[in-house]
Amino acid sequence: MAEAQNAPVQGGTVPTGSTTAGQIAVAAESTRPRRATGRIPEVARSSRPARTADQLLIEARTATADWTDRELTAEGIRKAVRTSPAKARVLRETLRAEREQSAGGTGEAAA
């Protein structure tokens, strides 16, 4: 078996051989400090404020007013309102429920 060799590093030596016992991992030195994870620089942040669920629903109602029930899809709403897929699915379900309620309400009123 080959003998372990020692590599000089700042503050001592580190074994570089094939032995597993006694090996030490040393972090690489960097010229600049690392940023905290999750921080986004101001210039990279969206200038458009986040819309509330009510604002999205109002926009979705306006955009889909003349759509048929078949055209009322989460993907279509997502593109029309420019929102996330998850929010578009919630909007789709809300709009479908409103349409079913209004269709059921007009049928009962006429009868």
ABEGO torsion letter per residue (X at the ends): XBBBBBBBBBGEBBBABABABGBBBBBBBBABBBBBBGBBBAAABBABBBBBAAAAAAAAAAAAAABBAAABBAAAAAAAAGBBAAAAAAAAAAAAAAAAAAAAAAAAAAX
